[in-house]
C-alpha cells in the first residue's frame, strides 16, 4: 500500500499511521512485473525507488483528482528509458490521453502529455486483458462518472481492487442479490479485496449517491462476494488514526472468519 | 445468476422509484425487471413472478393497432428496439395477462454503454384514452 487515503491528501500528526497520501497500490507479479493501481499522491515516492526499471503498467480506475494527482510527479514517466503503459476507462467522447491532458497541460501543470517520452495509453472497456501473464478483468462499478474496478489473477490467485465504490446504490435487496450488485463479478471468491471504506453508517446516510461505502455496506459486500481477506482503503480525509483504529476493532468483531487488514502505507499483502 | 451490467443495475434503481410503468429487457429479450407501476399493465407482480425468459413471453400478451387490426411483431416498439438497437414509439392496444385490453403509448429505447455495448432495452407504457 503506497497511498490509502481518499478524496484529498491529508498529511498530519492525526493521520500519520493510516497515511495522508491518496490511492496508490504497488503490485508485483510472480515474475516481478511492476503493476501500479492508481496514481494518487502515493505514487510519487514509489517513482523515486524505481531505479533500473524498463517497464511499468499503471492501471487507473477513474480520473478523479485523488487518483491521478500524483501522475506528473512519477519520475519514470519522464524517463525515456522506461516505457509506461497507462490503462484507464474509455469514453466515447475523448480518448484517455485527451482527458488526462486536461490536467497535464498549462495552466494546471507545465508539462504536456505529448512531451512525455515513452508513454502508451490504453482506453479500457469492460473486459479482460493481459499484462505479462497477469490476467486483468476490468468492469464498471457504481461511482459517479465512468469508474473501473480491476481484478488481477495469476497462478490461480485473485486480487480485486475497487477503491471507490457504492455497492448498495442500485442494488436490489443488498447485500443478498449477487445478480444486482455492482462489483460482484470482479470480486467473487477473490483472495484479497482492496475496497472503499470511506464512511461511518451515519456519514453515509448524509452522502448517499456520492459513490462510497459505509462500513456496514463494506462488510456486507465482502461477505456476499466471499472475499478471503479484506483490506480497508480510501479512508475519509476527516478520519483520524484514532477513529480508524476504533473502526477496525468494530470490523474485526463483525467480520466472522474473514481477515481484516487495515489499509496503511507500507502494508504488504502476499496474495 | 451472473451479475447484471452496471448500467442495468442503476437503471433498475431509477425505474423502481418512478411512477411511470417501465420494463427492462436484457440483450436476449428476457424481461429482467418491471417496476410496480408496470405490474398493473402486465397483470402480474414482480415479487411473485420475477424475471421472465424470452421464450416464456411468447403468447403472454397480445398487441394490436389502436383500431384492433393485427400488428406485425417487428412493429411493436419493444421488438424494434431489441432487434434494431434504435428508439421506437407507437400507440397500440395491449392485452395483459389479466385479459384486460388497454390503449397505451409505448416508447422503447436501447440501453447502450460506452463503446457501443448493447445491454438491452428500457420500455415505458403510457395508458391513453382508447
Interface residues (C-beta under 8 A of the other chain):
Chain A: X89 X90 X91 X92 X125 X126 X139 X140 X141 X142 X146 X169 X170 X171 X172 X178 X179 X180 X181 X182 X184 X185
Chain B: X1 X2 X3 X4 X5 X6 X7 X9 X10 X12 X13 X16 X113 X114 X115 X116 X117
